[in-house]
Amino acid sequence: MDIFTVNEETCTKCGACAEVCHLGIIDYQEDSFPRPYPEISEKMCSKCSACLIVCPNESFIHRDVSYEECPKIDSTLKISYKQCAQLLKTRRSIRAFKDTPVPRDVILQAIEAARFSPTGNNTQQVQWMIIDDKDMVDNFRKVGNAWITTVIKNAPVYAPLGDIFEKRKEAGIDSFLRGAPAIVCAFAEKDNPIRTYDCTISLAYFDISAISLGLECCWDGFFVGAATSFPPIKDAIALPEEYQIYGGMAVGYPKYKYKRIPMRNQARITWR
């Protein structure tokens, strides 16, 4: 069977499927039925499903993707601009978490939404690592706080903060994971040329979807640095050599609630 065909009894020859195909591998001429390009369409199709889900009559038949696998959109769940804007404007980097474990099914719900984040050419190569074992998290917290104190003292930009972080460590204040009970990481193969972008976008989706579940996050550059270069943490994570973590977040229930939206600079926009 070809990579796709159409139901000629219901296809209106509108050409929408060809127009939305990001690779242009659907052969369509006005007033003709869409057809695959011999050999090219089979080889290049990324199975993004755009052709399938845009068809107004569900006449597009894809060999590898069915309509049953693509749920219908519930238009009653559409949010307003004000709701969307408030969600984005009130999203905070949380640096004080409750000492409350996060149920795994809650994290999985956030990932369920995040897995629909866009990836280059629909490669979907982002993978997830969830670190929620208390002993492991506490150990990372201990060695991580010692590590960042050394890193900061040796970084010219942050050196003035070295003594402060040293005092925080001695006082038992967690600057590494901010007291979070879980760490959510996105990783991918090192030879994927767009790995950093894909992982970052996926984590941004996770960050936002987590809010609806009562969770909040902090993008943790310290943890990512340790996970990629500090043996006590890198070795414990034990990713295969061909993989690397490209983003990580401290995740948990926020200790405090914010009541106002913070001030931010106006957008700097250039029109052409």
FIRO-231152 format. One record per residue (C-alpha): residue number from 1; x, y, z. Coordinates in nm, 3 decimals, padded with zeros to 5 digits. Example, Ala and Ser with C-alpha at 12.3 -4.5 7.8 and 13.67 -1.06 7.14 Angstrom:
REM residues 2
+-----+---------+---------+---------+
:  nr :      c1 :      c2 :      c3 :
+-----+---------+---------+---------+
:   1 :  01.230 : -00.450 :  00.780 :
:   2 :  01.367 : -00.106 :  00.714 :
+-----+---------+---------+---------+
***
This chain:
REM residues 272
+-----+---------+---------+---------+
:  nr :      c1 :      c2 :      c3 :
+-----+---------+---------+---------+
:   1 :  00.000 :  00.000 :  00.000 :
:   2 :  00.118 :  00.353 : -00.077 :
:   3 :  00.207 :  00.578 :  00.216 :
:   4 : -00.131 :  00.744 :  00.163 :
:   5 : -00.437 :  00.748 : -00.057 :
:   6 : -00.771 :  00.929 : -00.052 :
:   7 : -01.133 :  00.824 : -00.049 :
:   8 : -01.231 :  00.946 : -00.393 :
:   9 : -01.600 :  00.930 : -00.306 :
:  10 : -01.569 :  01.194 : -00.033 :
:  11 : -01.251 :  01.388 : -00.125 :
:  12 : -01.341 :  01.740 : -00.244 :
:  13 : -01.000 :  01.799 : -00.410 :
:  14 : -00.955 :  02.110 : -00.195 :
:  15 : -00.579 :  02.058 : -00.172 :
:  16 : -00.557 :  02.139 :  00.200 :
:  17 : -00.354 :  01.826 :  00.269 :
:  18 : -00.089 :  01.926 :  00.016 :
:  19 : -00.078 :  02.286 :  00.135 :
:  20 : -00.012 :  02.198 :  00.499 :
:  21 :  00.250 :  01.930 :  00.425 :
:  22 :  00.573 :  02.081 :  00.557 :
:  23 :  00.787 :  01.875 :  00.319 :
:  24 :  00.571 :  01.929 :  00.011 :
:  25 :  00.559 :  01.558 : -00.067 :
:  26 :  00.192 :  01.542 : -00.163 :
:  27 :  00.144 :  01.573 : -00.538 :
:  28 : -00.165 :  01.784 : -00.599 :
:  29 : -00.292 :  01.954 : -00.910 :
:  30 : -00.608 :  02.165 : -00.913 :
:  31 : -00.924 :  01.955 : -00.955 :
:  32 : -00.724 :  01.634 : -00.915 :
:  33 : -00.699 :  01.387 : -00.629 :
:  34 : -00.385 :  01.415 : -00.414 :
:  35 : -00.124 :  01.149 : -00.483 :
:  36 :  00.212 :  01.052 : -00.332 :
:  37 :  00.527 :  01.117 : -00.528 :
:  38 :  00.672 :  00.776 : -00.619 :
:  39 :  00.953 :  00.678 : -00.377 :
:  40 :  00.993 :  01.031 : -00.238 :
:  41 :  00.675 :  01.045 : -00.028 :
:  42 :  00.738 :  00.700 :  00.121 :
:  43 :  01.093 :  00.788 :  00.218 :
:  44 :  01.043 :  01.141 :  00.345 :
:  45 :  00.707 :  01.137 :  00.527 :
:  46 :  00.757 :  01.234 :  00.893 :
:  47 :  00.412 :  01.109 :  00.998 :
:  48 :  00.327 :  01.447 :  01.149 :
:  49 : -00.042 :  01.377 :  01.067 :
:  50 : -00.113 :  01.731 :  00.944 :
:  51 : -00.252 :  01.600 :  00.616 :
:  52 : -00.487 :  01.367 :  00.799 :
:  53 : -00.625 :  01.602 :  01.061 :
:  54 : -00.678 :  01.898 :  00.824 :
:  55 : -00.900 :  01.703 :  00.584 :
:  56 : -01.256 :  01.842 :  00.623 :
:  57 : -01.424 :  01.514 :  00.527 :
:  58 : -01.170 :  01.274 :  00.677 :
:  59 : -01.103 :  01.145 :  00.328 :
:  60 : -00.726 :  01.125 :  00.366 :
:  61 : -00.611 :  00.771 :  00.438 :
:  62 : -00.260 :  00.738 :  00.578 :
:  63 : -00.106 :  00.395 :  00.595 :
:  64 :  00.068 :  00.451 :  00.930 :
:  65 : -00.168 :  00.690 :  01.111 :
:  66 : -00.542 :  00.647 :  01.165 :
:  67 : -00.816 :  00.890 :  01.260 :
:  68 : -00.878 :  00.681 :  01.572 :
:  69 : -00.526 :  00.772 :  01.689 :
:  70 : -00.598 :  01.144 :  01.647 :
:  71 : -00.866 :  01.254 :  01.897 :
:  72 : -01.113 :  01.521 :  01.793 :
:  73 : -01.052 :  01.869 :  01.932 :
:  74 : -01.294 :  01.970 :  02.208 :
:  75 : -01.383 :  02.327 :  02.112 :
:  76 : -01.546 :  02.386 :  02.452 :
:  77 : -01.201 :  02.379 :  02.614 :
:  78 : -01.067 :  02.675 :  02.417 :
:  79 : -00.924 :  02.936 :  02.653 :
:  80 : -00.955 :  03.311 :  02.611 :
:  81 : -00.664 :  03.543 :  02.545 :
:  82 : -00.697 :  03.683 :  02.899 :
:  83 : -00.677 :  03.336 :  03.050 :
:  84 : -00.376 :  03.247 :  02.837 :
:  85 : -00.200 :  03.576 :  02.911 :
:  86 : -00.253 :  03.543 :  03.286 :
:  87 : -00.125 :  03.185 :  03.285 :
:  88 :  00.195 :  03.293 :  03.109 :
:  89 :  00.244 :  03.613 :  03.307 :
:  90 :  00.197 :  03.442 :  03.644 :
:  91 :  00.431 :  03.153 :  03.574 :
:  92 :  00.722 :  03.187 :  03.817 :
:  93 :  01.061 :  03.026 :  03.871 :
:  94 :  01.001 :  02.870 :  04.211 :
:  95 :  01.291 :  02.869 :  04.455 :
:  96 :  01.109 :  02.751 :  04.766 :
:  97 :  00.923 :  02.421 :  04.753 :
:  98 :  00.715 :  02.231 :  05.006 :
:  99 :  00.866 :  01.913 :  05.145 :
: 100 :  00.589 :  01.712 :  04.981 :
: 101 :  00.647 :  01.426 :  04.735 :
: 102 :  00.492 :  01.464 :  04.391 :
: 103 :  00.281 :  01.164 :  04.286 :
: 104 :  00.417 :  01.007 :  03.971 :
: 105 :  00.079 :  01.010 :  03.801 :
: 106 :  00.073 :  01.391 :  03.835 :
: 107 :  00.413 :  01.423 :  03.666 :
: 108 :  00.295 :  01.185 :  03.395 :
: 109 : -00.007 :  01.405 :  03.327 :
: 110 :  00.220 :  01.703 :  03.267 :
: 111 :  00.440 :  01.496 :  03.036 :
: 112 :  00.131 :  01.375 :  02.849 :
: 113 :  00.070 :  01.736 :  02.743 :
: 114 :  00.439 :  01.816 :  02.695 :
: 115 :  00.496 :  01.529 :  02.452 :
: 116 :  00.294 :  01.722 :  02.195 :
: 117 :  00.555 :  01.998 :  02.182 :
: 118 :  00.691 :  02.065 :  01.833 :
: 119 :  01.012 :  01.891 :  01.730 :
: 120 :  01.216 :  01.947 :  01.416 :
: 121 :  01.067 :  01.749 :  01.127 :
: 122 :  00.849 :  01.569 :  01.384 :
: 123 :  01.144 :  01.353 :  01.489 :
: 124 :  01.006 :  01.324 :  01.846 :
: 125 :  01.345 :  01.221 :  01.981 :
: 126 :  01.308 :  01.391 :  02.319 :
: 127 :  01.321 :  01.149 :  02.611 :
: 128 :  01.247 :  01.212 :  02.977 :
: 129 :  01.420 :  01.127 :  03.302 :
: 130 :  01.233 :  01.177 :  03.628 :
: 131 :  01.442 :  01.168 :  03.944 :
: 132 :  01.212 :  01.138 :  04.245 :
: 133 :  01.383 :  00.876 :  04.460 :
: 134 :  01.428 :  01.060 :  04.790 :
: 135 :  01.768 :  00.914 :  04.870 :
: 136 :  01.902 :  01.003 :  04.525 :
: 137 :  01.754 :  01.354 :  04.529 :
: 138 :  01.892 :  01.419 :  04.879 :
: 139 :  02.236 :  01.296 :  04.774 :
: 140 :  02.230 :  01.519 :  04.466 :
: 141 :  02.128 :  01.804 :  04.692 :
: 142 :  02.426 :  01.742 :  04.922 :
: 143 :  02.698 :  01.702 :  04.661 :
: 144 :  02.540 :  01.959 :  04.430 :
: 145 :  02.547 :  02.239 :  04.683 :
: 146 :  02.915 :  02.174 :  04.752 :
: 147 :  02.984 :  02.171 :  04.377 :
: 148 :  02.810 :  02.499 :  04.293 :
: 149 :  02.992 :  02.681 :  04.573 :
: 150 :  03.320 :  02.589 :  04.406 :
: 151 :  03.190 :  02.674 :  04.059 :
: 152 :  03.066 :  03.017 :  04.166 :
: 153 :  03.392 :  03.107 :  04.340 :
: 154 :  03.582 :  03.026 :  04.020 :
: 155 :  03.348 :  03.213 :  03.784 :
: 156 :  03.446 :  03.582 :  03.751 :
: 157 :  03.089 :  03.697 :  03.698 :
: 158 :  02.957 :  03.521 :  04.008 :
: 159 :  03.268 :  03.528 :  04.229 :
: 160 :  03.127 :  03.806 :  04.453 :
: 161 :  02.849 :  03.562 :  04.550 :
: 162 :  03.093 :  03.291 :  04.656 :
: 163 :  03.091 :  03.374 :  05.027 :
: 164 :  02.713 :  03.408 :  05.028 :
: 165 :  02.664 :  03.065 :  04.874 :
: 166 :  02.916 :  02.921 :  05.118 :
: 167 :  02.716 :  03.061 :  05.409 :
: 168 :  02.392 :  02.932 :  05.258 :
: 169 :  02.543 :  02.585 :  05.229 :
: 170 :  02.665 :  02.592 :  05.590 :
: 171 :  02.317 :  02.702 :  05.702 :
: 172 :  02.162 :  02.405 :  05.524 :
: 173 :  01.995 :  02.615 :  05.254 :
: 174 :  01.954 :  02.427 :  04.928 :
: 175 :  02.072 :  02.645 :  04.640 :
: 176 :  02.107 :  02.349 :  04.405 :
: 177 :  01.753 :  02.208 :  04.392 :
: 178 :  01.575 :  02.471 :  04.604 :
: 179 :  01.422 :  02.203 :  04.823 :
: 180 :  01.235 :  02.042 :  04.533 :
: 181 :  01.138 :  01.676 :  04.578 :
: 182 :  01.177 :  01.589 :  04.210 :
: 183 :  01.386 :  01.668 :  03.905 :
: 184 :  01.249 :  01.646 :  03.551 :
: 185 :  01.504 :  01.625 :  03.269 :
: 186 :  01.481 :  01.615 :  02.891 :
: 187 :  01.755 :  01.429 :  02.708 :
: 188 :  01.834 :  01.321 :  02.354 :
: 189 :  02.103 :  01.168 :  02.139 :
: 190 :  02.410 :  01.386 :  02.099 :
: 191 :  02.410 :  01.349 :  01.720 :
: 192 :  02.063 :  01.502 :  01.686 :
: 193 :  02.140 :  01.847 :  01.536 :
: 194 :  01.837 :  02.014 :  01.695 :
: 195 :  01.848 :  01.833 :  02.028 :
: 196 :  01.887 :  02.146 :  02.242 :
: 197 :  01.592 :  02.323 :  02.081 :
: 198 :  01.363 :  02.020 :  02.098 :
: 199 :  01.443 :  01.948 :  02.463 :
: 200 :  01.402 :  02.312 :  02.563 :
: 201 :  01.065 :  02.347 :  02.392 :
: 202 :  00.943 :  02.021 :  02.546 :
: 203 :  01.042 :  02.140 :  02.894 :
: 204 :  00.867 :  02.473 :  02.834 :
: 205 :  00.548 :  02.279 :  02.756 :
: 206 :  00.600 :  02.076 :  03.074 :
: 207 :  00.657 :  02.391 :  03.276 :
: 208 :  00.324 :  02.540 :  03.170 :
: 209 :  00.118 :  02.221 :  03.188 :
: 210 :  00.251 :  02.152 :  03.539 :
: 211 :  00.088 :  02.471 :  03.666 :
: 212 : -00.259 :  02.336 :  03.590 :
: 213 : -00.181 :  02.042 :  03.819 :
: 214 : -00.073 :  02.254 :  04.114 :
: 215 :  00.298 :  02.202 :  04.045 :
: 216 :  00.557 :  02.464 :  03.968 :
: 217 :  00.911 :  02.447 :  03.839 :
: 218 :  01.249 :  02.613 :  03.833 :
: 219 :  01.473 :  02.579 :  03.528 :
: 220 :  01.787 :  02.444 :  03.693 :
: 221 :  02.103 :  02.532 :  03.504 :
: 222 :  02.313 :  02.424 :  03.801 :
: 223 :  02.170 :  02.074 :  03.781 :
: 224 :  02.220 :  02.050 :  03.404 :
: 225 :  02.581 :  02.161 :  03.444 :
: 226 :  02.642 :  01.898 :  03.711 :
: 227 :  02.457 :  01.629 :  03.516 :
: 228 :  02.684 :  01.682 :  03.217 :
: 229 :  03.021 :  01.743 :  03.386 :
: 230 :  03.027 :  01.655 :  03.757 :
: 231 :  03.106 :  01.281 :  03.800 :
: 232 :  02.918 :  01.219 :  04.128 :
: 233 :  02.594 :  01.326 :  03.957 :
: 234 :  02.668 :  01.240 :  03.595 :
: 235 :  02.770 :  00.884 :  03.685 :
: 236 :  02.468 :  00.835 :  03.911 :
: 237 :  02.234 :  00.939 :  03.630 :
: 238 :  02.409 :  00.681 :  03.411 :
: 239 :  02.287 :  00.783 :  03.067 :
: 240 :  02.432 :  00.583 :  02.778 :
: 241 :  02.732 :  00.759 :  02.623 :
: 242 :  02.541 :  00.861 :  02.311 :
: 243 :  02.284 :  01.060 :  02.514 :
: 244 :  02.302 :  01.385 :  02.707 :
: 245 :  02.069 :  01.592 :  02.923 :
: 246 :  01.984 :  01.923 :  02.754 :
: 247 :  01.747 :  02.068 :  03.010 :
: 248 :  01.635 :  02.008 :  03.365 :
: 249 :  01.386 :  02.145 :  03.616 :
: 250 :  01.336 :  02.132 :  03.989 :
: 251 :  00.970 :  02.036 :  04.033 :
: 252 :  00.734 :  02.037 :  04.329 :
: 253 :  00.456 :  02.215 :  04.512 :
: 254 :  00.535 :  02.582 :  04.578 :
: 255 :  00.587 :  02.685 :  04.940 :
: 256 :  00.454 :  03.035 :  04.878 :
: 257 :  00.185 :  03.187 :  04.656 :
: 258 :  00.242 :  03.502 :  04.456 :
: 259 : -00.041 :  03.754 :  04.455 :
: 260 :  00.075 :  03.994 :  04.184 :
: 261 :  00.226 :  03.986 :  03.838 :
: 262 :  00.586 :  04.116 :  03.840 :
: 263 :  00.707 :  04.414 :  03.645 :
: 264 :  00.878 :  04.333 :  03.316 :
: 265 :  01.033 :  04.550 :  03.045 :
: 266 :  00.815 :  04.639 :  02.751 :
: 267 :  00.872 :  04.424 :  02.443 :
: 268 :  01.138 :  04.563 :  02.212 :
: 269 :  00.993 :  04.515 :  01.864 :
: 270 :  01.140 :  04.584 :  01.523 :
: 271 :  00.899 :  04.589 :  01.230 :
: 272 :  01.014 :  04.557 :  00.871 :
+-----+---------+---------+---------+
***
